[in-house]
Amino acid sequence: MNMTRRWIVNAGLAAFLAGCSSGGGRRDVGGLVVDPGLRPQANAGYDAWVTSFRSRAQAQGISQATLNAAFRNAGFLPGVVERDGNQTEFSRSLEDYLAIVASNDKVIEGRSKLQQRATLFSDIEARYGVPGQTTDAIWGMESNYGARRGDISVVSATSTLAYDGRRGVFFEKQLIAALQILQRGDVAPDNLVGSWAGAMGHTQFIPTTFAAYAVDFEGDGRRDIWSDDPTDALASAAAYLSASGWKRGQIWGLEVILPSGFNTSLAGRGKRKSAAEWGALGVKAARGSIPNHGGAALLLPAGTTGPAFLVFQNFDVILRYNNSVNYGIGVGYLSDRIAGAGPLVTSFPPDSNGMTIDDRRKLQERLTARGFDTGGSDGVIGPKSRDAIRDYQRSVGLSMTGDPSLDLLRRLG
């Protein structure tokens, strides 16, 4: 379950980090044009597959009425196959990652959401033991607090990928689970939407995860993670963490400061020590003290000169959502900031170009001021920033590398 969940979430998270909708496309709204590949298209092979699938689905308890309703407006989506085939390993430095998923704007919005729904978050915490700020942070990470829930038919997406066959067994299971959702009445067929890979709702559950962990927190007989009201989705995320082993009253981890000359071979998720043992080695909390929450592992995601973290069991539970160290730190750090904590105490080291994140922000600001739009000034050099650099380089007769540099920053004054 972990690895399939990781793959689905990473598929959506890569799109999110690249600045795309988690759904991979949009409906025709306000003049925006849908990717044609995300509209159902005629495909005889797919139609034949659906015909054969119907008998398999019925053998698993799916009624003819549910199948008819589910496939009434569903169809083959070539754009989904393209996205599945074009997946690459997606990685960013922790510094860039946090600049995107835990930006100041994200923190401010998260605090606002926590305050607006204080009673709901408190009730969820009382039942499942997961702090409101942690559930809130997952909401922010997964769908930008509900703004990017996805709008692609889950039946179309999962049936397309099951027919395509590259991950056919996995996606047929997801399709069956999606049909069970419809048969149970949790959501109407037209509202069963999500990302191109089938991740759904405010907290981006895949259908099998929904089947196992989603809850009807409102008590209306439906587990609704899709509507504008995030109640069931937030409770479902907390229920998932609780069932995965969340320790009530314990933190995920914390930033620590290492003593000079520290033996960094002690770092790693598999090398755990008690708070007392780490303290005896000179490890100190960046703020406050190291709690006694059992074995803690030391993580150095930015190397020996960047921020260091001690992480506990609840960090491992967060990784059940997405088995990525950056994701786990991202959720933990964003949750701490939402709860009122300040930024990291230790700065990240300069990048391979010798630039700090402040240098990269200044570069983006100066390029934009010159008319070369970078799409923002978060200090993360993505495709739009590289295009702006190339355009500037072209305008002044430089080699068009698209690479940021301190020399370029100085040229821009």
N, C-alpha and C positions, 0 to 999 in steps of 0.2 A: 504493500500500500504506500509506503513512504516514497519509493522511487517513481511510481506512477503519478503520485500527487506532485512530486518535485518536478517531473517533466511538464505536467500541465501548467503548474504555476509559473515555471520559468518561461514557458511559451508566451504567457500573458505578460509577465514581468518584463521580458525583453522588449516587447512592444511598448509597454508603458515607459520604460527608461529611454527608449528611442524617441519618445514624444508622441506616440500614437495612441489612439483609443484602444482600450483593452479588448474591444470587440473586433478590432481589425478593420472596421469600416463603419459607414453611417447610412441611415436612410436619407431619402431625398427630403431634407428639411432646410428651409431658409436658403435654398439655392445650392446646398451642398450635394455633390453627386456621389452616389454609391459606387464602389468598386464593382464593375460588371461581373467580376468573378465571384462575388458574394451574393449574386442573385441566382435563383434556381435556373438551370439550363437543361435543355433536352439531352438525355444520354440513355441510349437503349440498354447498354450494359448495366447501368445503375438501376434502371427500371426492372430489369430481369432479376437483379440481386434483391431488390425490395420484395418482389413477388415470392422468391424463395425464402427470404427472411421472415415473412409473415407467418409461415407455418412453424418456424422455429420459435418465434415469439409467442404464438398461441400455445405451443407446448410448454412454455414457461408461465402460462397463466395470463397472458395479455389478451384481452377480449378483442373481437373483431371491431366493435364500436370504437374502442380506444385507438386501434390501428388506423381505422378510417379517419378519425379526427386528427390524429397525429400527422398523417401523411397527406392530408387534404391540400395544404399549401407548402409542403416540404418538397425538396428536390436536390439534385446534384449541384454542388458548389465547387467549381474548379479552382476558385481562389483559395479555398481551404486546403486543397491538395497541394497547391503551390506553396503555401505557407508551411505546411508540414514538411515538404521536401527541402525547403530552403533554410531550415533551422540550423544554426551554428552555435558553437559554444559562446555564450554571452557573458563577458566578465568586465567589470570595472574595478578600479581601485576602491578601497573602502571610503577614501576621502570623497571621490566623485559620487559614489553610491549614496553616501549620507547627504551630500549637497543636494541630491535630487529628492530622495525619499523622506528626508527629515529636514528640509529647508525651513527657514524662519516662517515662511508663509504656511507651510504644512503644520508647523507647531502651533501657530496662532489659530488656524482653523480647527486643529484637533482639540485645543483647549476650549474653543467656543462650542464644539460639538459635545464635549464632556459636560460643560456647564448647562447647555440647553437640555440635555437628556440625563441630567444628574440622577433623577429618581430611577430611570430605567437602568442605567449602568450600576447603580447601587443594588437594585433588585437582582440583576444578573450576577453580580459579585457575591451576593448573599447566597445564591443557590449553587453556583459552580466554583466559587473561590478564586476566580480570576479577576484581578484588579480592573476597574473600569478603564484606566488609562492604557492597559495592555490590549484589551478588546478594541478600544478606540484606535490604537496604533495599527492593529491588524486591518481594521476598516480603512484607515488611511493608506496603508501599504497596498492593499488588494484592489481597491476601487476608487481611490482618492475621495474617501468619504461618500461613496455612492455616485460620484459623477461619471465613473467609467465602469458601468456594470456589464457592458456588452449588449449588442442588439441583433445578434445572428441567431437564427433558429437552431436550437440545440439538436432537434431531430434531424434537420438538414445536415448540420456539421458532423454529428457523430455517425450518421448513416453514410455520408460521403466518405469519411475516413475508414469506416468499416468495409465499405465496398472497395475502396482503393487498395486495401490489403496490407499496407506496410506495417500497420499496427492493428490489423483487422480484428484479432481476438479481443484485444483490449477495448477497442471502440465499439464492438458489438455488445460487450458487457455494459459500456456506458449508455448505449442506445436502449438496451433492455431496462436499465435503471431509470432512464429518462421517461420511458413509456410507463413504468410503474408509478412514477411521480404523477403523470397525467391521470392514470387510472385511479389513483388514490384521491385525486381532486385537489392536490396542493396548489395547482396553478392551471389556468386555461391554456390550450395549445398555442394560441397566438402570443402568449406572454412567457412561454418557456424559451427564453433567449439567454445568450451568454457570449463568451469569446469564441473565436474561430475554432478553438480546441475543446469547447464544451464546458468551460468553467463559468459558473453561474452566480449572479446576484451580487449583493453588497460585499460578501466575503469570499466570492469566487470558489464555491464548492463544485467539484465535479459530481456527476450524478451518483456514483457509488458512494462517495463521501457523504453526500446529502442523505442517501438512503440509510447510512449507518449512524449519522450523528446529528442531523438537523432536528430541531425541536419546535414545537408549537408553543412558544412562550406566551403568546397572546391568549391562547385557549379558545380560538375560534374554529378549531377543527382542521386548520390548514397550516402547513409549515411553509410560510411565504417569505422567501429571501429575495424576491424580485421587485416587489412594489417599492414605492417611494418611502414607505414606512420601514425602517431597518430593524424593527424590534426582533423578529424571528431570526434574521440573519446574524445579528450581534450575539444573541443568546446561543445560536447554533455554533458560532465560532468559539465561544467560551465553553460550551458543552464538549466540543471536540478537544480543546486543550485539557479540560478536566479529565476526560476519558483517557487521554494520552499520558496522564500521570502528573498533572500540575500540582505543585505543593502549595496549599493555601498558606498565606502569610509569609511566603519566601519571595525573594527577588530573583530576577533572571541572572544578574551579574552586576558588575560595576567596573568603572575605570580604576586602575591602580598605577602607582608610581614605583618603578624598579630602582634599586640602589645601584650605584656605580659599580661596574664590573660584574653585574649579575650573570649567572650561568644560564644563558638562554636555551640551552639544551633541555631545560626543565619545562619548556613550553610545549603545549600540544594537548588536544582534547582527551587523549588517553592517559595523561599524566596528572592525576588528581592528588591534592593534598588538602589537609584541613586548614581552617583560617589560622590556627596557631602555628602550624608548620610554615605556611607562607610568611606569617609575621616574623618568625624566627630567621627567615632568609632575608629579611629586610624589606619585604613587599608591603607597601602601605596604600590605603585607599586614597584616591585623589581627593575625595571629599568624605568626611565622616570616618567610619571604621569598617573593617571587613566582618560581615556577620558570620555566625556559626551555622551555616546551612548544609553541613556535610562536605563531601569532597568537592573541591573547586579546581577547574583547569585554567591554566594561563594561556591566553591567546595574544599573539603579536601579529595581527593581520597586516600591519604596515611596516614590519621589520623592527629592528631593535631601537630605532630612533623615533618611532611613531607611538601613538596611544597604545597602551596595554590594558587587557581586561582579564578579570577573573570571572568565570561563568559557572553556574550551578545547574542543578537538575532542570530547573524551569527553562533554561536556555535550550537544553536538549529537547524539551517538549515543544518549544517554538519551532524547532527544526522539523518537527513532524509536519508542519504546514509547508515548509520548503527547506530541503536539506542543504542549505547554503549558509556558511558562516556569516557572510555579509548580510544576508536576510535576517538571521537571528540577532545580530548586533543592531541592525537597522530597526527592527521592532522594539528591542529593548531600549535603545537610545531614544527613539521617538517617544516611547511610553514615558520614559523618565522626563523628557523635555515637556511633554504634555502635562505631567504632574507638577511641573514648576522648576525642575533642575536646569542648571545653566549648560552652556556648551562644554565640549570636552576640554579638559585642563591642558593636556599635552597637544601641541600642534603636530600636524603631519609634516613629514620632511618634504623638501622640494622634489618635483617629479624628474623624469629622465632628461627633461630639457632645462633643469635647474630653476624651474618656476614654482612658486607657491600658489595656492589657490587665490590669494589676493592679487598676485601678478596676472593670473589668467582672467580674473574678473576685470582688472583694469584694461587688459588687452581687448576684451569683448566690448567694454564701454567705449574705448577710443575708436575701435573699428566702426561701431554703430554710429558714433558721433560724426564720423567721416562719410557716412552713407553706406557702409557695408554691414548690413543687418546680420547680427549673430543669433537673433532669436531670443535674446536675454543675456544676463550677465551673472550666471550662477557659478562661473569658474570651471564649468565642465566643458571641455572642448569636444563637441559632437560634430556630426556632419554639417550642420548649418554654420557653425563657427569655422570649420575648415574651408567651406565654400567661400565665406567672407574673407578669410585670409588669402585664398587664391585670387579672389577678385581684386583685393588690394595689391597683392604682389604683381598681378598683371598690370594694374594701373600705374605702377611706378617702375616697371621694367625689371622686376626681380623674378627669379626662378619660381614657378608656381608650385611650391611644395605642399602648401596647405598646413604646414607645421607651425605651431606657436613657438616663440623664442623670446628671450630677453632682448635680443637685438631688434626684433620686430616691435616689441613694446617701446623701446627707446626711440625708434624711428617715428612712431605715432605720437611721440611727445607727451 
